[in-house]
Amino acid sequence: MALFAIADLHLSMSGDKPMDVFSDEWKDHDEKIRENWLKRITEEDTVLLAGDLSWSMNMASSKLELDFVAKLPGRKILIKGNHDYWWGSITKLNSMYDNMDFIQNNFFAYEDYAICGTRGWVLPGSALYKEEDEKIYKRELLRMRMSLDKAKKAGYEKIIVMIHYPPVNETFKDSEFTDIFEEYGVEKVIYGHLHGKSLQRVMTGYRNGVEYILTSCDYINFDPIKIME
């Protein structure tokens, strides 16, 4: 039994959003993901998916992509990404599959760890941050605390967090998210969202006792990475 992670599958089983328009490495990337997954992951393993699973615009059309992931071996725990417009009622999502758990203001257990998380957002201090981002950013901070508080209330001391957006902006300074992770004693933070040239400058490794792990598909060569045994 092992824990793996991957983010930004950007699946489009209908074929109306081919990813190879961004670079050749994305050509047939869904098949790369499937082949690598089948080589490494068993039914006893768990996979964390840190957002941007599907390009679909609603839950009905996302069924093809969700079924694709559900049929792969292992248990899956997911958070929402900025392109997951299909993400609907959390109650409905968590009733759809026996082997897929969706995080939104909640958490799920993996052995003696709590898996917490939220989408995150563009951070203050970023060149991309605008006045209208403030409300969403503050809401995401609240959702992260809500997820962590529920885990703590349930008695979990070991915590792994998923957040889709990077927890620091391009200046790499501390953020309210990194402060929260340190406050709650989070051990590992799994994130994604970054692609292309953005992958040339990323935050990975340990920082103030927290391990940060980037799992964007094109960063890890479309191959789920093992987080722990």
N, C-alpha and C positions, 0 to 999 in steps of 0.2 A: 504494500500500500504506500503510495507516494503522492505528493502534491506538486502539480505542474501549473504553469501560467502562460497565457498568450492574450494579446489584445489586438483590436483592429482587424478582425477577419474581413470586414467590408464585403460580405457575401452579396451576390446578386444572381440568384439562380435563374431568374428570367432572362438574364443576359443584357438587360437594358442599361447597365452601368459597368462596362468593362473597366477593370482597374489598370490594364496595361497602357491606357492613355497617359498614365503618370510616369511609368518607366517599364522597360522590358522585364524587369524582375518580377513584376506583378502578373505576367502572362500565365494563365491557367493556375493562378495562385490557390484557388479552392482545392484543386487536385493535389497541389504540393502540401497544403495543410492536412488533407485527408491521409495522404501516404505517410507523412511524418508522424501524424497522430497514431495511426495503426501500428507503426513500428515501435512506438515507445510506451503507449498508454494501454493499460488493461482495465477491465471492469472494476477492479478493486481500487483504482486510482481516482483522484479528484483533480479537476482542472478549473482554475480561476480564469474567467474571461472578463477583462477589464474594459469593456465598452466597444461600441461601433461594430456590432456583430453583422448588421444588415443594412442595406441601402433602402429597404422597403419603407413606404410612407405610412402604412397602417398595419394593424395587427393581422388582418386577413391575408394581405399579400406577403407578410413576413413568414408565413407558415412553412414555406419551402425551405427557407434558410434555417429556421428553428428546428425543423425536422432533420435537416442535414446534420446539425450539431447533435441533436438528441440521439441519432442513430450511431454516433461514434462512441467508442468504449468510455466508460467511466462516469462518475458523477460530475456535474458542472455547476459552478456557482457564478452568477453573472451580475454585473452592474451596467447601468446605462451609460452610453457615450453621447457625444453631441450630435451624431448622425442617426441615432436610434429613434427616429420619429415614430416608428411602429409601436414603441413601448407604451402600453396602455395600463389598465387596472392591474395593480400589483397582486391583488387577490386572484384575478383571473389568470395572470401569468403563472402564479405558483400552483395553480390547479391543473395546468396543461400537461406537464410531464413528470414522470416519477423520478427522473434522473437529472432534473434541471431546477435549480433554486435561484430566485431573483431577489436581489437586495434593493430595498428602498425603505429607509427609516427602520430597518430591522437588521438582523444578523443571522448567520448560520454557523453551526459548529463543524469543525474538522478535528477529529480526535479531541485533544484537550485545548485546542485553539478556537477562538471566535474569529470568524471571517466577517469583517465589517466593511462599510464603504459607502461612497456616493460618487456622482459624476464629477464634481468639481466644476471649475469655470476659469475664465481668463482672470489673472491675478492683478491686483493694484500694482502700479509701477511698471507694468508691461506697456509697450508701445501700442498694443492692441486694445488696451483697457479704455472703455468709454463710460460716460456717466450712466448710461442705461444698463451697464453691466453690474452696477453696485447691488441692485436688488437681488439679482440671480446669485451673485457671489455670496451675499450674506445668507441667502436661503440654503445654499450648498454647505456653508459652514454649520448651520443649524442641523441639517440632515446628517452630516458627519457625526456631530455630537450625539444626536439621537441614536444613531446606530451603535456608537461606542457605549453610551449610557446603558442601553438595553443589554449589551454584552456584560458590562460590569455588574449590573443589577442581577444578572443570572449567575454571577459568581466566576466569570472567566477573568483570568489574569494574563494569559497569553493571547496576544491579539495580532492578527495580520489584517492589513487594510488594503482595499482596492480603491483607486481613484483614477478616473479616466484621464483628466488633464494633469499635466505635470504639477507637482506641489510647490514648485518655485518658478518664477518668471525668468526671462533671459538674463537677468542680472545675478541669478543664483543666490539672492539674499533670502533670509528666513521669511516665511509667510505665516499667516494665521493658521494655515493647515499644518505646516511643520511644527508650529507651537503646540497645536492640539495633539499631534502624534507623540510628541515628547511628554506632554502633560499626562496622557493616558498610558504611557509605557508601551506604545506600539513597537513590535519587534521588526516587522517588515512592511514595506509599502510597495505595492504592485501598481504600475501605471503604464499608460500608453500615449496615444494621440499624436505623437511626433513622427514625422516622416521626412524623407528626402534630405534636403540640406539641414533641416533642424536636427538630424541625427548626428551631426558633426560636433555638437556641443550639448551634452546631456549630463544630468546628475545621476550617478550610480554609485553603489558602494555605501559605506557607513558614514553617517553624519549625526553627531550628537547622540550616538547609541542606537540610531534607527537605520536599518538597511533599506536602500531605495533600489528597486529593480525595474528597469524599463523593458516592456514586453511587446512593443509594437511589432507586428508581423514582419515587416521588412528589416527591422533591427535584429531580430532573432532568426532570420532566414526561414520564416514560415514554419518553424519547428518549436513546439511547446518546450519551455525550459523547466527543468526540475527545480523546485523551490526547496523541498526537503523530502526525506524518506518518510 
